[in-house]
Amino acid sequence: MLSKKIRIGLNSLGDTSAPLFGQLTLWILIGVCIYISTEAHLGYQDYEKGTTVSLLGYVLPETFFDLPYTLVFFKGLFWVSIIVWGLLPFLGITGIWTMKVLTAVVPLMSVLSYTILVSIFWENLPWFRHKFVVPNWVLLYYAMWYFFCRHEISESIVNRNFWSNSDLYPRWVYLGSVFSIALLYNFGGVSKMLAAGLGWGEGLSLQLWVSMMGDPDFFLTDFILSDRVNAHFFQRGVTILQSLSLLAMIPNLRPVIGLGLIAFQSSVELTFGIPFRGNIILLAVFFLPWFGTIQALIAYIKKKAETH
C-alpha cells in the first residue's frame, strides 16, 4: 500500500495546472527575497571573520568578498532582474523571441545574483544567518520552472492565455519547494541530535540563551526561565519537530508540520528578536493548504463556466 502511494506520488510530479498559484507564490517569494536582501550589507566587515560558510567562499578568492562595490552591484542586479521576472506575464508585447530569452535568462540571473549577494554578506559575517537559505532554494525551483517551461510560458504570455493555460505550472515545482524547506528544517533538528545526542533538549542551554538574549517583556521568557521542565519541553519539542519536518511530504501532515514550524519561528523572533518573517511567510504559503484550495477554486470556476 505504501509503495503504491509513493509510486502514485512520483507519477504525479509531472502533472500540470494553471499558473495562478505558481505566479502568486512567485510574487510573494520575490517580496520576501527583496525584503531580506535589504539586510545584506558590509557593516560587519571589520569584525573577525568566521569559517567559510558558502560554496562560493571556497571557489572565489577572498579578495572578491572584500571589494566594497561587489555587494552593491549584485544587490542592484538582483533587484532589477527579479522585478523584471515578476513582470514577465505582462510583457507579451515584446514578442515571442524576446520573451523566450527573458524567461530563460532573467530567472537564472535572479537566482545567481541572489546567491552571490548572500555569499558576499555571509563571508563578511562573524556568524551565520540562516534566514537567507530557505528563499534561495525555493527561488531555484521557480527559476527551473521558468527555464524548463520557457517555450510554453513565452507562447502563453504572447498569446495572452497565460492565466488560463492549465499546462504551465508543474506539480514538481510546488512539491520541490515543500521538500527543500522541509529538508532544511530536518537538517537543523538532526544535526542537533548528532552533535549533542538526546542531551540537546535538557533545557539548561535554552535557559542560558533566554537569560542573556530573551525579551523580558515577552511571556515565554518568564515561562522558560521559571522552570527547567518548561525549557526542556520547548527545546526537546522543537528538536523533534524539526527532525520530523520531512513528514510534510505527506499531504495530510503538511499543515500540522507547517503550523508547528511557524509557531517555532515566531517564538524565536518574539523571544530573541531574531527576524524570521521570510521563513514564516514561506512556511504559511507552501505548508498550509493553499495549493489545493486554489486548484479546487479554479476547477469550480471552470465547471461553472462550462455549464453556462
ZIWOBEL-V229494 format. One record per backbone hydrogen bond with DSSP energy under -0.5 kcal/mol. CO is the residue of the C=O (numbers start at 0). NH is the residue of the N-H. If there is no record, write none. Layout:
co->CO nh->NH
co->CO nh->NH
//
This chain:
co->0 nh->4
co->1 nh->5
co->2 nh->6
co->3 nh->7
co->4 nh->8
co->5 nh->9
co->6 nh->10
co->7 nh->11
co->9 nh->12
co->10 nh->13
co->11 nh->14
co->12 nh->171
co->14 nh->170
co->16 nh->167
co->16 nh->168
co->17 nh->20
co->18 nh->22
co->19 nh->23
co->20 nh->24
co->21 nh->25
co->22 nh->26
co->23 nh->27
co->24 nh->28
co->25 nh->29
co->26 nh->30
co->27 nh->31
co->28 nh->32
co->29 nh->33
co->30 nh->34
co->31 nh->35
co->32 nh->36
co->33 nh->37
co->34 nh->37
co->35 nh->38
co->36 nh->39
co->38 nh->40
co->41 nh->44
co->43 nh->46
co->53 nh->57
co->54 nh->57
co->54 nh->58
co->55 nh->59
co->60 nh->63
co->60 nh->64
co->61 nh->64
co->61 nh->65
co->62 nh->66
co->63 nh->66
co->66 nh->69
co->66 nh->70
co->68 nh->72
co->69 nh->73
co->70 nh->74
co->71 nh->75
co->72 nh->76
co->73 nh->77
co->74 nh->78
co->75 nh->79
co->76 nh->80
co->77 nh->81
co->78 nh->82
co->79 nh->83
co->80 nh->84
co->81 nh->85
co->82 nh->86
co->83 nh->87
co->84 nh->87
co->86 nh->89
co->87 nh->90
co->90 nh->93
co->91 nh->94
co->94 nh->98
co->95 nh->99
co->96 nh->100
co->97 nh->101
co->98 nh->102
co->99 nh->103
co->100 nh->104
co->101 nh->105
co->101 nh->106
co->104 nh->108
co->105 nh->109
co->106 nh->110
co->107 nh->111
co->108 nh->112
co->109 nh->113
co->110 nh->114
co->111 nh->115
co->112 nh->116
co->113 nh->117
co->114 nh->118
co->115 nh->119
co->116 nh->120
co->117 nh->121
co->118 nh->122
co->120 nh->123
co->121 nh->124
co->124 nh->49
co->127 nh->129
co->128 nh->131
co->129 nh->132
co->129 nh->133
co->130 nh->134
co->131 nh->135
co->132 nh->136
co->133 nh->137
co->134 nh->138
co->135 nh->139
co->136 nh->140
co->137 nh->141
co->138 nh->142
co->139 nh->143
co->140 nh->144
co->141 nh->145
co->142 nh->146
co->143 nh->147
co->144 nh->148
co->146 nh->149
co->148 nh->152
co->149 nh->153
co->150 nh->154
co->151 nh->155
co->152 nh->156
co->153 nh->157
co->154 nh->158
co->155 nh->160
co->155 nh->161
co->156 nh->159
co->160 nh->164
co->161 nh->18
co->161 nh->164
co->163 nh->165
co->164 nh->167
co->167 nh->169
co->168 nh->16
co->169 nh->172
co->169 nh->173
co->170 nh->174
co->171 nh->175
co->172 nh->176
co->173 nh->177
co->174 nh->178
co->175 nh->179
co->176 nh->180
co->177 nh->181
co->178 nh->182
co->179 nh->183
co->180 nh->184
co->181 nh->185
co->182 nh->186
co->183 nh->187
co->184 nh->188
co->185 nh->189
co->186 nh->190
co->187 nh->191
co->188 nh->192
co->189 nh->193
co->190 nh->194
co->191 nh->195
co->192 nh->196
co->195 nh->198
co->196 nh->199
co->197 nh->200
co->198 nh->201
co->200 nh->235
co->202 nh->206
co->203 nh->207
co->204 nh->208
co->205 nh->209
co->206 nh->210
co->207 nh->211
co->208 nh->212
co->209 nh->213
co->213 nh->215
co->214 nh->217
co->217 nh->220
co->217 nh->221
co->218 nh->222
co->219 nh->223
co->220 nh->224
co->221 nh->225
co->222 nh->226
co->223 nh->226
co->226 nh->230
co->227 nh->231
co->228 nh->232
co->229 nh->233
co->230 nh->234
co->231 nh->235
co->232 nh->236
co->233 nh->237
co->234 nh->238
co->235 nh->239
co->236 nh->240
co->237 nh->241
co->238 nh->242
co->239 nh->243
co->241 nh->244
co->243 nh->246
co->244 nh->247
co->245 nh->248
co->246 nh->249
co->248 nh->250
co->249 nh->252
co->249 nh->253
co->250 nh->254
co->252 nh->256
co->253 nh->257
co->254 nh->258
co->255 nh->259
co->256 nh->260
co->257 nh->261
co->258 nh->262
co->259 nh->263
co->260 nh->264
co->261 nh->265
co->262 nh->266
co->263 nh->267
co->264 nh->268
co->265 nh->269
co->266 nh->270
co->267 nh->271
co->267 nh->272
co->267 nh->273
co->268 nh->272
co->270 nh->214
co->272 nh->274
co->275 nh->279
co->276 nh->280
co->277 nh->281
co->278 nh->282
co->279 nh->283
co->280 nh->284
co->281 nh->285
co->282 nh->286
co->282 nh->287
co->283 nh->287
co->287 nh->289
co->287 nh->290
co->288 nh->292
co->289 nh->293
co->290 nh->294
co->291 nh->295
co->292 nh->296
co->293 nh->297
co->294 nh->298
co->295 nh->299
co->296 nh->300
co->297 nh->301
co->298 nh->302
co->299 nh->303
co->300 nh->304
co->301 nh->305
co->302 nh->306
co->303 nh->307
co->304 nh->307
//
